[in-house]
Amino acid sequence: MKTGFGQTTLSGHVEKTTDAAILFAPDDRDEIWIPRRVCLDGDAVEEGDEDIIVADWWLEQEGLL
C-alpha cells in the first residue's frame, strides 16, 4: 500500500535481520532481502516484526513496485 510520501507499506513478516539488511517474507511473494537504509525506521526492525515501510525508489529499482 503506497503511503503517498514516496514509500510503500509491505505486508508480511521479518524472518531474519543483519546489521545491514532485513530478510522479509511478503504475504504475496517469496522472501526478499531489503537494505535497512531503505526502510522507515530500518534500525529498529527486528525478527518477527510485520508490515514494514520501504522507499518506492528502491522497490521500483528491484522491480517490486
Secondary structure as GFF3:
##gff-version 3
##sequence-region A 1 65
A	DSSP	beta_strand	7	17	.	.	.	ID=ss1
A	DSSP	beta_strand	21	26	.	.	.	ID=ss2
A	DSSP	beta_strand	32	35	.	.	.	ID=ss3
A	DSSP	three_ten_helix	36	38	.	.	.	ID=ss4
A	DSSP	three_ten_helix	42	44	.	.	.	ID=ss5
A	DSSP	beta_strand	50	55	.	.	.	ID=ss6
A	DSSP	alpha_helix	56	61	.	.	.	ID=ss7
###
